Amino acid sequence: MKEGIWQQVLTYFYLRKRDESEPRNMNIKFMHGMNRISLFMFLIAVVIMIVRLIRH
């Protein structure tokens, strides 16, 4: 079943239960971990940019 990007984001942040029919191996586990770190860094950068825009 094809998922949208928002469903994937919710899965990365553990806000939605993962599909049990998906394969589980170390490569996919590492990929999801790296994506989770990237999303956290992106969200932190967006918050910093918004704070800087509000201060000026």
C-alpha positions as CSV (number, residue, x, y, z in Angstrom):
1,M,0.0,0.0,0.0
2,K,1.4,3.4,-1.0
3,E,1.6,5.9,1.7
4,G,1.8,9.7,1.6
5,I,4.6,11.7,3.0
6,W,2.7,12.7,6.1
7,Q,2.0,9.1,7.1
8,Q,5.7,8.4,6.7
9,V,6.6,11.3,8.9
10,L,4.2,10.1,11.6
11,T,5.7,6.7,11.4
12,Y,9.2,8.1,11.8
13,F,8.2,10.0,14.9
14,Y,6.4,6.9,16.3
15,L,3.1,8.7,16.2
16,R,1.5,6.0,14.0
17,K,1.9,2.2,14.3
18,R,4.1,0.7,11.7
19,D,2.7,-1.7,9.1
20,E,3.4,-5.3,10.2
21,S,3.6,-6.5,6.6
22,E,6.7,-4.3,5.8
23,P,10.0,-6.1,5.8
24,R,12.2,-5.6,8.8
25,N,16.0,-5.7,8.3
26,M,18.9,-3.6,9.5
27,N,19.2,-1.5,6.4
28,I,15.6,-0.3,6.6
29,K,16.0,0.3,10.4
30,F,19.1,2.4,9.8
31,M,17.4,4.3,7.0
32,H,14.5,5.2,9.2
33,G,16.8,6.3,12.0
34,M,18.7,8.6,9.7
35,N,15.5,10.0,8.3
36,R,14.3,10.6,11.9
37,I,17.5,12.5,12.7
38,S,17.2,14.6,9.5
39,L,13.6,15.5,10.2
40,F,14.4,16.6,13.8
41,M,17.3,18.7,12.5
42,F,15.1,20.3,9.8
43,L,12.4,21.1,12.3
44,I,14.9,22.7,14.7
45,A,16.3,24.8,11.9
46,V,12.8,26.0,10.9
47,V,12.1,27.0,14.5
48,I,15.4,28.9,14.7
49,M,14.6,30.7,11.4
50,I,11.1,31.7,12.6
51,V,12.5,33.0,16.0
52,R,15.1,35.0,14.1
53,L,12.5,36.5,11.8
54,I,10.3,37.5,14.7
55,R,13.1,39.1,16.6
56,H,14.0,41.5,13.7
